[in-house]
């Protein structure tokens, strides 16, 4: 499931004595403290983890690694344990912690990681024990909260270095049963009044089994909570299809669409709506990756695997283990890497570059691309079986030019964010909005965001007008308007323009009335006119378009 596979763990009879399992972070003093650092005088030669393993027996060990640096430290520790008789099996497990001092982020990641590991160890009668010593104070706090709340049933162990115990290393269990310590209730597990049970006025912990079940999520509710701007029917349909697929685990996704249409945001929303919402979400851009760089990005490498590989690298698959991995621009992946990725999607193992140790992961892939994969398949540039494996339900994000309601709402949102950030009260006038809506937005949302922000800079009197818009937008819209005007010749003798315009108006009125089945309100809307004005124009300038009875009905 992780930096190392542990599916080959020795099977332990659940009816036998408990199976002692140690789990902890890999710290900056593992496997050994660095010589010369202040404060190390009198401390054990071994780091916290090796010191404990030499002091107490464990049947298996899970080491949580939060970055490539700690993966390398963990691998050194694992190699050292392999060479010492009687040492337990050591597994390296990647954990997603972007910020090692963010309490809530660490707690969420730790809860997800321990849940995933316990699910894989369900056949063992495991007795879990946590070493608190490695890691930041925020990591130690997260362990205490997780265990004290009952979310993770384990013993907390604290190592006592020799300098604090007459030159002898010992370990002790941290007693969390002391009544002096406050009890902690995981979110959503009980209803309390000011933190106390209503009858006893004493702190209580209520199990999930007795708590009221959470109401099932809905598409509308999840979309509203996301804050995403989705207004057009076409976009709503795309998001609803994605939401339905996201409710099922182990289903991979393929998102197609032009650059800048919001494929990344859709992928993040799929993750947030699915059963892995509390698990890691990682994103890797596959553009411009080739050879070892592409393989290392996905599968990782060990130190010395190739020139420049000066330390171990986990790779995207192991970093996202247990969660969701977005592979953006997957059409740019080399064929050799596509083949290896397909094997992983089929449940097979993989090997980091330079390593002979088999790795397995449990990860959902969301692939995105702006390229035509079917055309690439025809040229032999993309594997058809990989596309088939990814696209159980292919999703296509429509371009911004086909999403007028989204476009309007995005403009308003961008200006609102600008005003919040800058402390201004900029507004978009109707003329400028019409020009922006007439533009085709070939670069989609990314381009719209840049143009609207640029226009806010040049707003006059707190208003974005035609004069605030970039010249290239005005010119492009002018060209598009010009392209809709038929080519007309002006005879030498001139023309009767009012009569010609009247003829053009009459022809469009006739077509609109025919298409609407004689419903004037509908005909008016086809011409972007208001019904009362349209009726008046028909009656005064084109009465021949209506029968006498119809004219009488208009008068009544």
Secondary structure by P-SEA (a helix, b strand, c coil): cccccccccccccccccbbbbbbbbbcccccccccccccccccccccaaaaaaacccccbbbbbbccaaaaaaaaaaaaaaaacccccbbbbbbbbbcccccaaaaaaaaaaaaaaaaaaacccccbbbbbcccccaaaaaaaaaaaaacccbbbbbbbbcccccccbbbbbbbccccccbbbbbcccccccccccccccccccccccccccccccccaaaaaaaaccccccaaaaaaaaaaaaaaccccbbbbbbbcccccaaaaaaaaaaaccccccbbbbbbcccccaaaaaaacccccccccccccbbbbccccccccbbbbbcccccccaaaaaaaaaaaabbbbbcccccbbbbbbbbbbbbbcccaaaaaaaccccaaaaaaaccbbbbbbcccccaaaaaaaaaaaaaaaaaaacccccccaaaaaaaaaccccccaaaaaaaaaaaaaaccccccccccccaaaaaaaaaaaaaaccbbbbcccccaaaaaaaaaaaaaaaaaaaaaccaaaaaaaaacccaaaaaaaaaccccccccaaaaaaaac
